[in-house]
Amino acid sequence: MKLLSKFILTIVAMAFSATTLADEWLRTIPEFELTDQHGETHTLATYEQYDYVVFYVQGVGCPIARIALPNYRAVRDEFADKNIGFTMFNSNIQDNLPRIAKEANEFGIDFPIMKDEGQRLAKALGVERTAEVFVVNPRTQEVLFRGPINDQLGYETQRNEASQHYLKDALNTVMTGDVVNMDDIPDSKGCLVAIFDT
């Protein structure tokens, strides 16, 4: 009987731990006021007109972030008739707005790239790598999905075509009012974003 009780307690503890980890993984986005490469100021209120907003973690010089750009653009274009915003932010300490603007010009990045001064967004969201995307409800500040755009890119690997479309599937899921099963989403592959305590 004691063994059965211990087993049940272990299962309950594991379930609670999994729920806690899921809650920790999908955090909320804080209020912010950040400037992009065009000198425009962005706040959370800037995006309140949208049902959902996708935030892409950009990094100057990161090959994976550069290679993933067409995939991000393709998702934006596919959802052009939906009320969804697409943007980027850069949390790298070594990147400043002139460097970000140069990268955007060289690689044809036609998204605003907000400079995450003080790494406020990165710290709040738990950012670890570039090329990760976050789907956010701008009114509730809830993060509804985080992960890679698809499974095309890996470390030193690249498929000709993606077989899993994580971002697209997540957007379709949240638009129907359902919840994305984050157990099915792998970690993002990208360049490390070093987070510094202040």
BELMO-V38869 format. One record per residue. N is the residue number from 1. SS is DSSP state (hx for helix, st for strand, lp for the rest). PSI is psi in whole degrees, -180 to 180 (* if undefined). D_LAST is the distance of its C-alpha to the last C-alpha in Angstrom with 1 decimal. Layout:
n->(N | N)
ss->(SS | SS)
psi->(PSI | PSI)
d_last->(D_LAST | D_LAST)
//
This chain:
n->(1 | 2 | 3 | 4 | 5 | 6 | 7 | 8 | 9 | 10 | 11 | 12 | 13 | 14 | 15 | 16 | 17 | 18 | 19 | 20 | 21 | 22 | 23 | 24 | 25 | 26 | 27 | 28 | 29 | 30 | 31 | 32 | 33 | 34 | 35 | 36 | 37 | 38 | 39 | 40 | 41 | 42 | 43 | 44 | 45 | 46 | 47 | 48 | 49 | 50 | 51 | 52 | 53 | 54 | 55 | 56 | 57 | 58 | 59 | 60 | 61 | 62 | 63 | 64 | 65 | 66 | 67 | 68 | 69 | 70 | 71 | 72 | 73 | 74 | 75 | 76 | 77 | 78 | 79 | 80 | 81 | 82 | 83 | 84 | 85 | 86 | 87 | 88 | 89 | 90 | 91 | 92 | 93 | 94 | 95 | 96 | 97 | 98 | 99 | 100 | 101 | 102 | 103 | 104 | 105 | 106 | 107 | 108 | 109 | 110 | 111 | 112 | 113 | 114 | 115 | 116 | 117 | 118 | 119 | 120 | 121 | 122 | 123 | 124 | 125 | 126 | 127 | 128 | 129 | 130 | 131 | 132 | 133 | 134 | 135 | 136 | 137 | 138 | 139 | 140 | 141 | 142 | 143 | 144 | 145 | 146 | 147 | 148 | 149 | 150 | 151 | 152 | 153 | 154 | 155 | 156 | 157 | 158 | 159 | 160 | 161 | 162 | 163 | 164 | 165 | 166 | 167 | 168 | 169 | 170 | 171 | 172 | 173 | 174 | 175 | 176 | 177 | 178 | 179 | 180 | 181 | 182 | 183 | 184 | 185 | 186 | 187 | 188 | 189 | 190 | 191 | 192 | 193 | 194 | 195 | 196 | 197 | 198)
ss->(lp | hx | hx | hx | hx | hx | hx | hx | hx | hx | hx | hx | hx | hx | hx | hx | hx | hx | hx | hx | hx | hx | hx | hx | hx | lp | lp | st | lp | lp | lp | lp | st | st | st | st | lp | lp | lp | lp | st | st | st | hx | hx | hx | hx | lp | lp | lp | lp | st | st | st | st | st | st | st | lp | lp | lp | lp | hx | hx | hx | hx | hx | hx | hx | hx | hx | hx | hx | hx | hx | hx | hx | hx | lp | lp | lp | lp | lp | st | st | st | st | st | st | st | lp | lp | lp | lp | lp | lp | hx | hx | hx | hx | hx | hx | hx | hx | hx | hx | lp | lp | lp | lp | lp | lp | st | st | st | lp | hx | hx | hx | hx | hx | hx | hx | hx | hx | lp | lp | lp | st | lp | lp | lp | st | st | st | st | lp | lp | lp | lp | lp | st | st | st | st | st | st | lp | lp | lp | lp | lp | st | st | lp | lp | st | st | lp | lp | lp | lp | lp | lp | lp | hx | hx | hx | hx | hx | hx | hx | hx | hx | hx | lp | lp | lp | lp | lp | lp | hx | hx | hx | lp | lp | lp | lp | lp | lp | lp | st | lp | lp | lp | lp | lp | lp)
psi->(-42 | -38 | -42 | -42 | -42 | -40 | -45 | -43 | -38 | -44 | -44 | -43 | -40 | -41 | -43 | -42 | -42 | -40 | -43 | -43 | -41 | -42 | -37 | -35 | -44 | 96 | -169 | 153 | 134 | 167 | 146 | 163 | 102 | 154 | 140 | -177 | -13 | 1 | 7 | 142 | 135 | 138 | 173 | -34 | -26 | -29 | 5 | -17 | -18 | 152 | -40 | 154 | 138 | 127 | 127 | 132 | 112 | 153 | 130 | 130 | -4 | 117 | -37 | -41 | -36 | -45 | -32 | -14 | -46 | -33 | -41 | -43 | -39 | -39 | -44 | -46 | -37 | -32 | 22 | -29 | 6 | 162 | 66 | 132 | 149 | 128 | -179 | 158 | 154 | 121 | 5 | 130 | -38 | -11 | 130 | 176 | -40 | -41 | -40 | -43 | -40 | -45 | -44 | -42 | -44 | -35 | 13 | 39 | 110 | 35 | 151 | 138 | 105 | 135 | 115 | 76 | 133 | 3 | 35 | -48 | -45 | -45 | -42 | -37 | -13 | 32 | 136 | -32 | 157 | 171 | 9 | 147 | 149 | 129 | 124 | 141 | 111 | -16 | -39 | -14 | 12 | 138 | 120 | -15 | 146 | 143 | -168 | 162 | -47 | -167 | 22 | -34 | 141 | -171 | 115 | 21 | 152 | 122 | 152 | -39 | 147 | 144 | -20 | 131 | 80 | -46 | -48 | -45 | -39 | -43 | -43 | -36 | -51 | -29 | -23 | 0 | 5 | 172 | 134 | 133 | 101 | -13 | -23 | 0 | 123 | 169 | 152 | 145 | 125 | -179 | 143 | 134 | 111 | 122 | 129 | 136 | 142 | *)
d_last->(51.5 | 48.6 | 47.7 | 47.8 | 45.6 | 43.0 | 43.2 | 42.7 | 39.8 | 38.1 | 38.7 | 37.3 | 34.2 | 33.7 | 34.2 | 31.7 | 29.2 | 29.9 | 29.5 | 26.1 | 25.0 | 26.4 | 24.6 | 21.2 | 22.1 | 23.1 | 20.4 | 20.6 | 19.2 | 17.4 | 18.6 | 17.2 | 18.2 | 17.9 | 20.2 | 22.4 | 24.2 | 27.1 | 25.1 | 25.6 | 23.2 | 22.8 | 22.0 | 23.0 | 26.2 | 27.1 | 27.9 | 29.7 | 33.0 | 32.6 | 33.4 | 30.7 | 28.0 | 27.0 | 23.6 | 23.6 | 20.6 | 21.5 | 20.6 | 22.3 | 24.7 | 24.5 | 28.2 | 27.9 | 26.1 | 28.9 | 31.7 | 30.6 | 30.8 | 34.6 | 34.2 | 31.6 | 34.0 | 36.9 | 35.4 | 34.7 | 38.3 | 39.7 | 38.2 | 38.9 | 41.4 | 39.0 | 36.5 | 33.4 | 30.7 | 29.0 | 25.9 | 23.1 | 19.4 | 17.5 | 13.9 | 14.2 | 12.0 | 15.3 | 17.3 | 17.9 | 20.5 | 23.4 | 22.9 | 22.7 | 25.9 | 27.6 | 27.0 | 28.3 | 31.3 | 32.2 | 32.0 | 33.3 | 30.3 | 31.7 | 28.8 | 26.1 | 22.9 | 19.9 | 16.9 | 13.9 | 11.7 | 7.9 | 9.5 | 10.5 | 13.8 | 13.0 | 10.8 | 13.5 | 16.3 | 15.4 | 16.1 | 17.0 | 19.5 | 21.0 | 24.4 | 23.5 | 24.7 | 24.0 | 26.9 | 25.9 | 28.1 | 26.7 | 28.4 | 27.4 | 24.0 | 25.1 | 24.3 | 27.8 | 27.4 | 25.1 | 26.3 | 28.2 | 30.6 | 33.5 | 34.5 | 35.6 | 32.8 | 31.7 | 30.5 | 33.4 | 35.6 | 36.7 | 39.4 | 41.9 | 41.4 | 39.0 | 40.7 | 38.0 | 36.5 | 33.5 | 32.1 | 35.6 | 36.7 | 33.7 | 34.4 | 38.1 | 37.2 | 35.0 | 37.5 | 40.1 | 38.0 | 37.6 | 34.6 | 33.4 | 33.9 | 30.6 | 32.4 | 34.2 | 31.1 | 29.9 | 26.4 | 25.6 | 26.4 | 24.1 | 21.8 | 18.7 | 15.4 | 12.7 | 9.6 | 6.4 | 3.8 | 0.0)
//
